[in-house]
Amino acid sequence: DSAVVLHVVVVERQVLLDGVTYRNVMRKMIPNAAGTFLDRSWRAGESLTLDLSAALTNITDSRQVAVVVFVQNAENKS
């Protein structure tokens, strides 16, 4: 029953720049690096739907875009 922070990260799985391939290049954190604080009680199996949007810039190949989502305990960072 602890508050969590939802982190949403947009990555480009593969970027070719000057002959070098870079993998999983972070392009944006939505809404920002602090994430979205969710201060509520949680029960096993419970779900929550959020609508988040952002303008994406500096994308070299839109076919390589992926979204990584994770939650983190707001107190102990686990």
C-alpha positions, -999 to +999 in steps of 0.1 A: +000+000+000+026+026-010+027+054-034+045+047-067+059+068-095+050+058-131+079+063-155+072+064-193+103+065-215+103+067-253+133+051-269+146+046-304+157+010-305+184+016-331+200+048-343+227+049-370+249+080-367+282+085-385+285+047-392+280+038-355+248+020-344+235+031-310+208+010-293+179+020-271+185+057-274+163+076-249+143+103-267+118+115-242+104+109-207+067+115-203+057+138-188+092+145-175+121+128-156+102+129-124+074+107-138+038+106-127+032+103-089+004+080-080-006+084-044-032+058-037-037+024-022-031-006-044-045-041-043-031-072-061-045-074-096-057-038-097-051-018-129-052+019-138-055+035-172-038+068-179-038+089-211-004+104-217+008+122-248+039+141-259+054+156-290+083+136-302+113+153-317+147+141-330+133+108-341+155+094-369+133+064-378+097+062-365+097+024-371+123+021-343+103+039-316+094+019-285+079+028-252+092+015-219+070+018-188+078+009-152+067+018-117+089+026-088+082+028-051+082+065-043+098+060-009+126+034-013+130+036-051+126-002-055 
